Amino acid sequence: MMMHTTLAQLRTLKLDGLATGLEEQLTQSGMAAMSFEERLALLVDREVHYRSDRKLLRLLKNAHLKYGQAAIEDIDTRPSRGIDRREVMSLALGDWVSAGHSVLITGPTGAGKSWLACALAQYACRRGYSAIYQRVPRLQEDLRIRHGSGAFGKWLIQLAKTDVLLLDDWGMGAIDSMTRSDLLEIIDDRAANKATIITSQLPVEHWHAWIGDATLADAILDRIIQRHHRITLTGDSLRNERQKVGKKEKNIDPS
């Protein structure tokens, strides 16, 4: 009865990892040979890992990454793709997030820009940082809705607190004057403070023309390029490769 009360109290205190660990210890005969200090250390360690796992799940859920399972360990570094594994790993393991750097990933359609960006954001979450994914072509309509509902200011504050902002498909389609101004507000809040990942089919040199307004373009790009890392992907579309593999598998005689 006493142990049931203790377990209930632990869960009331939101020490679920510790409670689960204690329940497991009660069923493990080998625990009787361990000292109180050893058993306590195991319980505390269980609680720490439980909280860490729960935090990671929350961070990944809130990030809404397009490719939630993308991981830097699975990066395809064939020479034709133009990716240097050591460079990417050095970046991922470095302090680009805490230092508020930008990561600019460019390349042709289907080259894996979004996947790589999601892998970097996912690893940032694994290190305890918050992240959020935004697809730029959709962002314009989302911003219009937020302005209309009066939620833009609150959303902007929340975004400014996010450690990693992933802006996917930058430069795809025209943007209006309101979106240009909003982008400046978003980028300005992050300059030299929070990290930003941008993917684009357009080379960085063409971003100024895409933004359209020379004054706003200067201001936005000055903040993005101030401290940045650049990755340029090459090679054929990975989507086409997957389609070819799929067709070959269908043509295999099962007999």
Protein Blocks (a to p, Z undefined) as FASTA:
>chain_A
ZZmmmmmmmmmnopmklmmmmmmmmmmmklmmpcfklmmmmmmmmmmmmmmmmmmmmmmm
mnopablmbcfklpccbfklopafklmmmmmmmmmlmnopacddeddehilmmmmmmmmm
mmmmmnopacddddfklmmmmmmmmmmnopmmmmmmmmmmpmbdcdehihiacadfklmm
mmmmmmmmmgokbccddddfbdfklmmmmnopamlmmmmmmmmmmpccddddedjdfklm
mmmmmmmmmmpcfZZ
